[in-house]
Structures are given as C-alpha cells and as structure tokens.
Amino acid sequence: MVERKAFTMIELVFVIIIIISIVVCYFTYCNNKDNVQSVDKLTIDKLKAHKPKVDIHKVSVLSNNVKAVISDFEAYKIINSGIPDWSNILWKDITNIKLHKSPIDNTDAYETKAFDTVYLFSNDNINCFNFKVSKKGQLLIMNGKDYRNTICKYAKKNLNHFVQTHILDSVILPKTQSSKK
C-alpha cells in the first residue's frame, strides 16, 4: 500500500465547498435570525390589527333569524293564497322569531300589526335589521340603528348572498349606506 503524505485535490475541493456552504448559511440565516423573526412578528401583528374581530356564532344566529323571518313570510303568503289582507295580520301570525316593538327595549312585537316596523336584535342587543310589510305585501328589510356594527355587516353580506341565491320577489333589502361619519 502506498503511503500518502497529503490530501488529494478532490478531497480539498469537497472540504472547501463544505466550508463555504457553512459560512454562507451562517451569514444569511444565523446573523439575521433576529431580524427575520421580528419582521415576521410585525407582519402577523399588522394582519391581526386589520382583521375585524367578529364572533362567527353571533353572525350565524342573527343571519339565521333573518332568513327564518323571510322564509316564514314567504310561507305565510303561499299558505294564504298570495297577498292576504295585511291590515289585520299580526307578526305572531307570520313568524315565531322574537321581534321587538322598539329599538330600545325588549317588548315583544307579537301583537304588533304587520304594517308596523318591528326590530330584530342579536343576542347582545345589537339592532341590525328592522322589518315591515308594505301595502303591496312586500317584506321590507331595513337597516337597524346599529347597522355599522361588524356583526351587522357580516350578517348583511350573508343575507345578500341568501337573497341572490333564492327567488324572493317579495323581499326588499336595505340599501347600502355609506360608512362615512
């Protein structure tokens, strides 16, 4: 066997490539690790700040209540052969969803006539939608006093999608109002 006194050229090239790779890795990742983490944290914090905080459950319950009022209204019209005499119809005849007589208190609106405006509240007393039956027998859905609330905005998007995907000739949605203050 031949005794070697030095490294071969190929061995030296491999060692140099490994050393260069370690140095490049150190300077690109290890030195900038703190900067990378702080940039990532800052970006995540900015995204969290811009994301509106909304309770999906509250939006879902409110949206489902509005859809139930619409469905109950449509069913009432079908069962009663088109447009009944709305002057004697009470809200309790149309739906069993809890509606209120006033945007301020929790007085039940079941004994209220369909021509009168009634108010729908979310679970935490946010008034997003109001309802009224027009003389033509259309269900008017109006913005409530808290329509700028995040829950109301999401529920309104959900409602718009619901109305677009169903044929509801006798439902009139609230007009979009600007959010200028």
Buried (B, 14 or more C-beta within 10 A) or exposed (E): EEEEEEEEEEEEEEEEEEEEEEEEEEEEEEEEEEEEEEEEEEEEEEEEEEEEEBBEEBBEBBBBBBBEBBBBBBEBBEEEEEEBEBEEBEBBBBBEBEBBBEBEEEEEBBEBBBEEBBBBBBEEEBBBBBBBBEEEBBBBBBBBBBBEBBBBBBBBEBBEEBBEEEEBEBBBBBEEEEEEE
